[in-house]
Amino acid sequence: MVCDHDGVILQGIVAVPAGEGPHPAVLVMHSGLGIGHLTQDVARNLAALGYLAVATNMYGLDADLSTPSKTGATCAALMQEPVVLRARTALWFDAVAARADVDAARIAAIGYCLGGKCVLELARSGRDLKAAVSFHGDLTTHVAAEPGAIRGEVVALCGARDPFCPPETTQAFRAEMAAAGANWQITEWGKVAHGFTDAEGDGMAPGLEYDAIADKVSWAGTLALLEVVLGNRGHGIPCPPTTVRSGDKP
């Protein structure tokens, strides 16, 4: 699936469930490491549960992710353009909603790290998103949500020891969501750091630590939320995503 955002070509990966559509859909937004890391397996697992899942590409086909430093620079550049980031999430929502095999009234989004920030920005954009679930994402924003703008459930899954999400950001997020009149939830694990869903990334950098309890509990809760807000019982099997190997390509 391809989108054009002001000349930047974004190629996502679609996992289509069995049976006839239109299907409820879930956007799966990648971490700072890009679409080749984790999100493809998450999308496939969601499709097995009856959701049309789209692993969205936020960087573009020309992005250089060949080394950790270049990948980090690509992520940082996007983070420094918050208007572009929010617009790009909305573009992906509109493209998925326009698909003939998608029920446009039943779309949710989940995201990891950078993708966690992306799904929150999508919710703030005012799109008809039934749920936004952020796994260890950045909760800050350049423009706070307007009252009434957030139309679905908002869930932030956080580690209290996450160096990229200090206590003041969760406090500001709570205040923002309350002022916007949103239905929101923050789940915070006291001894958990950043990247708690990513077993492969455990210890790769300071502050990155996998946590099996936070990983599995957050995934089970997300599936329960999707079942309720998207009205889809799927196969009812809460299979956790498996980690993509670092050598895998999108």
C-alpha positions as CSV (number, residue, x, y, z in Angstrom):
1,M,0.0,0.0,0.0
2,V,1.5,3.3,-1.1
3,C,0.8,6.9,-0.1
4,D,2.3,10.1,-1.4
5,H,2.9,12.8,1.2
6,D,4.0,16.0,-0.6
7,G,6.4,14.0,-2.8
8,V,7.6,11.6,0.0
9,I,6.6,8.1,-1.0
10,L,5.4,6.0,1.9
11,Q,5.0,2.2,1.4
12,G,3.1,0.3,4.0
13,I,2.4,-3.4,4.5
14,V,-1.1,-4.7,4.6
15,A,-2.2,-7.9,6.3
16,V,-5.7,-8.9,5.2
17,P,-7.8,-11.3,7.4
18,A,-9.8,-14.2,6.0
19,G,-13.4,-13.8,5.0
20,E,-15.2,-11.0,3.1
21,G,-14.9,-7.4,4.1
22,P,-15.3,-4.7,4.8
23,H,-13.1,-5.4,7.9
24,P,-12.4,-3.4,11.0
25,A,-8.9,-1.9,10.5
26,V,-5.9,-1.3,12.8
27,L,-3.0,1.0,11.8
28,V,0.3,-0.3,13.3
29,M,2.9,2.5,13.6
30,H,6.5,1.6,13.8
31,S,9.2,2.5,16.3
32,G,12.2,4.8,15.5
33,L,13.8,1.7,14.0
34,G,11.4,1.7,11.0
35,I,8.8,-0.5,9.5
36,G,11.0,-3.5,9.3
37,H,11.2,-3.8,13.1
38,L,8.4,-5.6,15.0
39,T,5.3,-4.0,13.3
40,Q,5.1,-6.5,10.4
41,D,4.6,-9.4,12.9
42,V,2.1,-7.4,14.9
43,A,0.1,-6.7,11.7
44,R,0.1,-10.4,10.8
45,N,-1.1,-11.4,14.3
46,L,-3.9,-8.8,14.2
47,A,-5.0,-10.1,10.7
48,A,-5.2,-13.6,12.2
49,L,-7.7,-12.1,14.7
50,G,-9.9,-10.6,12.0
51,Y,-8.5,-7.1,11.6
52,L,-7.2,-5.6,8.4
53,A,-3.9,-4.4,9.7
54,V,-1.6,-1.9,8.0
55,A,2.0,-1.4,9.1
56,T,2.4,2.2,8.1
57,N,5.7,3.8,6.9
58,M,6.4,7.2,8.4
59,Y,9.9,7.7,6.9
60,G,9.5,7.2,3.2
61,L,11.1,4.8,0.7
62,D,14.2,6.9,0.3
63,A,15.0,7.0,4.1
64,D,18.5,5.7,4.9
65,L,18.2,3.2,7.7
66,S,21.4,1.4,6.9
67,T,23.1,2.1,10.3
68,P,21.9,2.9,13.8
69,S,23.2,6.5,13.5
70,K,21.5,7.1,10.2
71,T,18.3,5.6,11.5
72,G,18.5,7.8,14.6
73,A,19.0,10.9,12.4
74,T,16.0,10.0,10.3
75,C,13.8,9.6,13.4
76,A,15.1,12.9,14.9
77,A,14.4,14.8,11.7
78,L,10.8,13.6,11.7
79,M,10.3,14.4,15.4
80,Q,11.6,18.0,14.6
81,E,8.7,18.5,12.1
82,P,5.7,17.9,14.3
83,V,3.3,19.4,11.8
84,V,4.5,17.0,9.1
85,L,4.3,14.1,11.5
86,R,0.7,14.8,12.5
87,A,-0.3,15.4,8.8
88,R,1.4,12.1,7.8
89,T,-0.6,10.1,10.4
90,A,-3.8,11.7,9.1
91,L,-2.9,10.8,5.5
92,W,-2.4,7.2,6.5
93,F,-5.8,7.2,8.2
94,D,-7.5,8.6,5.2
95,A,-5.9,6.2,2.9
96,V,-6.9,3.2,5.0
97,A,-10.4,4.5,5.5
98,A,-10.8,4.8,1.7
99,R,-10.1,1.1,1.0
100,A,-13.0,-0.9,-0.2
101,D,-12.2,-3.7,2.1
102,V,-12.2,-1.5,5.3
103,D,-15.1,-0.4,7.4
104,A,-14.3,3.3,7.7
105,A,-16.3,3.6,10.9
106,R,-14.2,0.9,12.6
107,I,-10.6,2.0,12.6
108,A,-8.0,2.0,15.5
109,A,-4.3,2.6,15.7
110,I,-1.5,1.2,17.8
111,G,2.1,2.3,17.9
112,Y,5.5,1.7,19.5
113,C,8.0,4.3,20.6
114,L,7.9,6.8,17.7
115,G,4.7,5.1,16.6
116,G,3.2,5.6,20.0
117,K,3.6,9.4,19.5
118,C,2.2,9.0,16.0
119,V,-1.1,7.4,17.2
120,L,-1.6,10.1,19.8
121,E,-1.0,12.8,17.1
122,L,-3.6,11.0,14.9
123,A,-6.1,11.1,17.8
124,R,-5.4,14.8,18.3
125,S,-6.0,15.4,14.6
126,G,-9.7,14.9,15.0
127,R,-9.9,11.8,12.7
128,D,-12.7,9.3,13.5
129,L,-10.3,7.0,15.3
130,K,-12.0,4.5,17.7
131,A,-8.9,3.9,19.7
132,A,-5.3,5.1,19.9
133,V,-2.9,2.9,21.9
134,S,0.6,4.1,22.6
135,F,3.2,1.6,23.7
136,H,6.1,3.5,25.4
137,G,5.5,6.5,23.2
138,D,6.3,10.2,23.6
139,L,3.3,11.8,25.2
140,T,4.3,15.4,24.4
141,T,2.8,17.4,21.5
142,H,3.4,20.7,19.6
143,V,-0.4,21.6,19.7
144,A,-2.6,20.2,22.5
145,A,-5.8,18.5,21.5
146,E,-8.8,20.9,21.2
147,P,-11.8,20.2,23.3
148,G,-13.9,17.6,21.6
149,A,-11.3,16.8,19.0
150,I,-10.4,13.3,20.3
151,R,-13.2,11.0,19.2
152,G,-12.1,7.6,20.5
153,E,-10.4,5.9,23.4
154,V,-6.8,7.0,24.2
155,V,-4.5,4.6,26.0
156,A,-0.9,5.4,27.0
157,L,1.1,2.4,28.2
158,C,4.2,3.6,30.0
159,G,7.2,2.6,32.1
160,A,7.8,4.8,35.1
161,R,11.5,4.4,34.6
162,D,11.3,5.4,30.9
163,P,13.9,8.2,30.5
164,F,12.1,9.4,27.4
165,C,8.8,9.8,29.3
166,P,9.6,11.5,32.6
167,P,6.8,12.1,35.2
168,E,6.2,15.7,34.1
169,T,5.2,14.5,30.6
170,T,2.6,12.0,32.0
171,Q,1.2,14.8,34.2
172,A,0.9,17.2,31.3
173,F,-0.7,14.4,29.2
174,R,-3.3,13.8,31.9
175,A,-4.1,17.5,32.0
176,E,-4.3,17.7,28.2
177,M,-6.7,14.8,27.9
178,A,-8.9,16.0,30.7
179,A,-9.1,19.5,29.1
180,A,-9.9,17.9,25.7
181,G,-12.8,15.9,27.3
182,A,-11.2,12.7,26.0
183,N,-11.8,9.1,27.2
184,W,-8.3,8.3,28.3
185,Q,-6.2,5.8,30.3
186,I,-2.6,5.7,31.5
187,T,-1.2,2.4,32.6
188,E,2.2,2.8,34.2
189,W,4.5,0.0,35.4
190,G,6.7,1.2,38.3
191,K,10.0,-0.6,37.5
192,V,9.7,-0.7,33.7
193,A,11.9,1.3,31.3
194,H,11.6,2.2,27.7
195,G,11.0,-0.3,24.9
196,F,9.3,-2.9,27.2
197,T,7.6,-4.7,24.3
198,D,10.9,-5.3,22.4
199,A,12.8,-8.4,23.5
200,E,15.4,-7.9,20.8
201,G,16.2,-4.3,21.9
202,D,16.7,-5.3,25.5
203,G,19.9,-3.5,26.8
204,M,20.9,-2.1,23.4
205,A,21.0,1.4,24.8
206,P,20.6,3.0,28.2
207,G,17.0,3.0,29.3
208,L,15.9,0.2,26.9
209,E,14.7,-2.9,28.8
210,Y,12.3,-5.6,27.8
211,D,9.7,-6.6,30.4
212,A,7.7,-9.7,29.8
213,I,4.8,-8.7,32.2
214,A,4.4,-5.3,30.8
215,D,4.6,-6.7,27.2
216,K,2.0,-9.4,27.6
217,V,-0.4,-7.5,29.9
218,S,-0.4,-4.5,27.6
219,W,-1.0,-6.7,24.5
220,A,-3.8,-8.5,26.2
221,G,-5.4,-5.3,27.2
222,T,-5.1,-3.9,23.8
223,L,-6.8,-6.8,22.2
224,A,-9.7,-6.5,24.7
225,L,-10.0,-2.8,23.9
226,L,-10.0,-3.4,20.1
227,E,-12.7,-6.1,20.5
228,V,-14.9,-3.6,22.3
229,V,-14.4,-0.5,20.3
230,L,-14.3,-2.2,16.9
231,G,-17.0,-4.7,17.6
232,N,-14.9,-7.5,16.3
233,R,-14.5,-10.8,18.2
234,G,-12.2,-12.3,15.5
235,H,-10.9,-15.6,16.6
236,G,-10.5,-14.4,20.2
237,I,-7.0,-15.7,20.5
238,P,-4.7,-13.2,22.3
239,C,-1.5,-14.2,20.5
240,P,1.4,-11.8,21.4
241,P,3.5,-10.4,18.5
242,T,6.8,-12.0,17.8
243,T,10.0,-10.0,17.4
244,V,11.4,-9.3,13.9
245,R,15.0,-10.2,13.6
246,S,17.3,-7.2,13.0
247,G,18.3,-8.5,9.5
248,D,14.7,-8.7,8.2
249,K,13.7,-6.2,5.6
250,P,10.3,-4.7,5.0
